[in-house]
Amino acid sequence: MRNGRSGQACNPAPGSRRSRDVRTALIRLTAAAACLAGVATACSGPGPADGTLTGHLYGVGGPAPGLPRPWPGTVTLTGPGIHRDVPVGPGGTYSVPVPAGRYTVTGHSPLYGSGTYVCQAAEIATVTSGHTTTADVLCQMN
């Protein structure tokens, strides 16, 4: 196919500058897509250096018998380069893949101080690669 003004082909010959620019752009686009796919994979499932942090958001104490009751809300994980809010449904459970490390685990529930009071895990959670660590978050009622 010819360009009407100069009589040159619309498609440059292989090896021309424009062809190299297109190839370079495609390589960069492919690399970016691969990078984004890696980020999506890291966010969606455990990788080789990840473990799992799991547990419950419980209301405890209060009137007898004061047994733990699962509550909905949000659990917040703070650890090595991570500050993540994890939604917790009415069953009170959460489970999330995270990099190995030590995590402070806190939470909030609309059933506890209208969501303004902080609930806490009993201790810092240490997650190791390939393992599951449990950290229950307790909202202590008086």
C-alpha positions as CSV (number, residue, x, y, z in Angstrom):
1,M,0.0,0.0,0.0
2,R,1.3,3.4,-0.9
3,N,1.0,6.8,0.7
4,G,-0.6,9.2,-1.7
5,R,1.8,12.2,-1.0
6,S,5.2,10.7,-1.3
7,G,4.7,7.4,-2.9
8,Q,6.3,5.6,0.1
9,A,4.9,2.6,1.7
10,C,2.7,3.1,4.8
11,N,4.3,0.1,6.5
12,P,8.0,0.8,6.9
13,A,10.5,-1.8,6.0
14,P,11.5,-4.2,8.8
15,G,14.4,-2.9,10.7
16,S,13.4,0.7,10.2
17,R,13.3,3.2,13.1
18,R,9.5,3.1,13.4
19,S,9.4,-0.7,13.4
20,R,12.0,-0.7,16.3
21,D,10.0,1.9,18.2
22,V,6.8,-0.3,17.9
23,R,8.7,-3.4,19.0
24,T,10.2,-1.5,22.0
25,A,6.8,-0.2,23.0
26,L,5.3,-3.7,22.8
27,I,8.2,-5.2,24.9
28,R,7.6,-2.4,27.5
29,L,3.9,-3.1,27.5
30,T,4.4,-6.8,27.9
31,A,6.8,-6.2,30.8
32,A,4.4,-3.8,32.5
33,A,1.6,-6.4,32.1
34,A,3.8,-9.1,33.6
35,C,4.7,-6.8,36.5
36,L,1.0,-6.0,37.2
37,A,0.2,-9.7,37.0
38,G,2.8,-10.3,39.6
39,V,1.3,-7.6,41.9
40,A,-2.2,-9.1,41.4
41,T,-0.8,-12.5,42.3
42,A,0.9,-11.2,45.4
43,C,-2.3,-9.6,46.5
44,S,-4.6,-12.5,45.7
45,G,-2.7,-15.5,47.1
46,P,0.3,-16.6,49.1
47,G,3.7,-16.6,47.4
48,P,6.7,-18.7,48.4
49,A,7.7,-16.2,51.2
50,D,4.1,-15.7,52.5
51,G,2.2,-17.2,55.4
52,T,-1.4,-16.8,56.4
53,L,-2.8,-14.7,59.3
54,T,-6.2,-15.9,60.4
55,G,-8.5,-15.4,63.4
56,H,-11.7,-14.0,64.7
57,L,-13.1,-10.7,65.8
58,Y,-14.8,-11.4,69.1
59,G,-16.9,-9.5,71.7
60,V,-15.9,-10.9,75.1
61,G,-17.0,-10.2,78.7
62,G,-20.1,-8.3,79.6
63,P,-23.1,-10.0,81.3
64,A,-22.9,-13.7,82.2
65,P,-21.9,-16.0,80.7
66,G,-19.6,-13.5,78.9
67,L,-18.4,-16.1,76.3
68,P,-16.7,-14.9,73.1
69,R,-19.3,-13.8,70.5
70,P,-18.2,-13.4,66.8
71,W,-18.7,-9.8,65.6
72,P,-18.5,-8.1,62.2
73,G,-16.2,-5.2,61.6
74,T,-12.6,-4.6,60.4
75,V,-9.3,-6.1,61.5
76,T,-6.2,-4.0,60.9
77,L,-2.8,-5.7,60.3
78,T,0.3,-3.6,60.8
79,G,3.7,-5.2,60.0
80,P,6.7,-5.1,57.8
81,G,5.7,-2.6,55.2
82,I,2.1,-3.4,55.5
83,H,-0.9,-1.6,57.0
84,R,-4.0,-3.5,55.8
85,D,-7.7,-3.3,56.8
86,V,-9.4,-6.6,56.4
87,P,-13.3,-6.7,56.4
88,V,-14.8,-9.2,58.8
89,G,-18.3,-10.6,58.2
90,P,-21.0,-11.5,60.7
91,G,-19.3,-14.9,61.4
92,G,-16.3,-12.9,62.8
93,T,-13.6,-14.7,60.8
94,Y,-10.8,-13.3,58.8
95,S,-7.9,-14.9,56.8
96,V,-5.3,-13.2,54.7
97,P,-2.0,-14.0,53.1
98,V,0.8,-11.8,54.3
99,P,4.6,-11.7,54.1
100,A,6.4,-13.5,56.9
101,G,7.0,-11.1,59.8
102,R,5.6,-9.8,63.1
103,Y,2.2,-8.1,63.0
104,T,0.2,-6.0,65.4
105,V,-3.5,-6.9,65.0
106,T,-6.3,-4.6,66.1
107,G,-9.9,-4.2,65.1
108,H,-13.1,-2.3,65.3
109,S,-16.8,-3.4,65.3
110,P,-19.9,-1.4,65.0
111,L,-21.2,-3.4,67.9
112,Y,-18.4,-2.1,70.2
113,G,-18.6,1.7,70.9
114,S,-20.3,2.2,67.6
115,G,-17.1,1.2,65.9
116,T,-15.0,3.9,67.7
117,Y,-13.4,1.6,70.4
118,V,-10.2,-0.3,69.5
119,C,-10.2,-4.1,70.0
120,Q,-6.8,-5.9,70.3
121,A,-5.2,-9.3,69.9
122,A,-3.6,-10.6,73.0
123,E,-0.1,-10.5,71.6
124,I,1.9,-9.7,68.4
125,A,1.4,-12.3,65.7
126,T,4.5,-13.9,64.2
127,V,3.8,-15.2,60.7
128,T,6.3,-17.6,59.2
129,S,6.6,-18.6,55.6
130,G,4.3,-21.4,54.5
131,H,2.4,-21.5,57.9
132,T,-0.8,-20.2,59.3
133,T,-0.8,-18.1,62.4
134,T,-3.9,-17.4,64.4
135,A,-4.6,-14.0,66.1
136,D,-8.0,-13.5,67.6
137,V,-9.0,-9.9,68.2
138,L,-10.9,-9.2,71.4
139,C,-13.4,-6.4,72.0
140,Q,-13.4,-6.4,75.8
141,M,-16.9,-5.6,77.3
142,N,-17.1,-4.5,81.0
